[in-house]
């Protein structure tokens, strides 16, 4: 099973690495990290580089495509080469998945029109720009399309995909292997649960950074 | 605040990237990924490379040191250069943290003698080899030492450290920023919760891979 992670500059590392840590453990998984060019891509804060082992030009199919998010997706929404590649790979997939603002790339590629999808809570309304139906659930499925909420939600999505693709027992073994029995020491992981002042501050920060990237 | 992630060949990527995604968002965080040499390090399955932007030789202090795990720690336990570096950095830290089998590196460096600590459930008894007191809790603190259980537990540990270092509101904002409101679709994340046959199979697999690395 060929599983392709698309990586790019200004991605959010956990969006990709969470699902990777789950899906790479599927029996027979052949995982490839592919970027606009071979070589390192840097995260949105600049302090971590992941290696794109292949250029997207070298990838012509995938059983599972995973598109992570990060402030860099704003640029990708207008990148005709990347969007054409996403469409071409999507035509070959069993599952096309996004985490966080990766959904906006799928949307810009025209793949989510009329479909239910989710993204990071702070930009959820933007899904409608691409004709998608925003749904505030941690994991959203519509046909072969699978979208997760922000950042950490990719782990939950990947476990659900693992169970779907290879059965419950394989997914349970992966969950145990990564000791995924989460116990957050705080309870502020959604805009409904966080104190309103914190929610507003995070929203303002996301919007400012997004606007800065959009304005380049 | 200087936060150093030690990375190395055969690491488990999520062990590092989970805490990174939290701690890099602390106000004033200066995050560095450092490895035995500058350049890419590969994960335990070979399919992802993270970049070590610095050699450990270029790092002489840290406010927070994070040592992730992975099968590669078995080799590091006997790596005198790495262990000396860990001891030297530890002498400068406010917090010395490990995720998963990173605790065995701290142990081999002599930092956990007489201290409570945890690691991946499958190798927990090995902490006693280094004089540590194995504790089956997701986050274990003993003085300035902080150790997480396996892989995904590093996210919970990092949120607890964020609250400790910068206050509850900063940690809440980070939790909301990464939308960390986990909802695993299965409930097999600990050896107590997983079906016994799955627990035994995962344990056998971990032991076989660990023995293969140890025997090199």
Interface residues (C-beta under 8 A of the other chain):
Chain A: X12 X13 X14 X17 X18 X20 X21 X24 X25 X31 X32 X33 X40 X45 X47 X48 X49 X50 X51 X53 X100 X120 X121 X138 X139 X149 X150 X151 X152 X153 X155 X156 X159 X160 X163 X168 X169 X171 X172 X173 X175 X176 X177 X178 X179 X180 X181 X182 X183 X184 X185 X186 X188 X189 X190 X191 X193 X194 X195 X198 X199 X201 X202 X205 X206
Chain B: X12 X13 X14 X17 X18 X20 X21 X24 X25 X31 X32 X33 X40 X45 X47 X48 X49 X50 X51 X53 X100 X120 X121 X138 X139 X149 X150 X151 X152 X153 X155 X156 X159 X160 X163 X168 X169 X171 X172 X173 X175 X176 X177 X178 X179 X180 X181 X182 X183 X184 X185 X186 X188 X189 X190 X191 X193 X194 X195 X198 X199 X201 X202 X205 X206
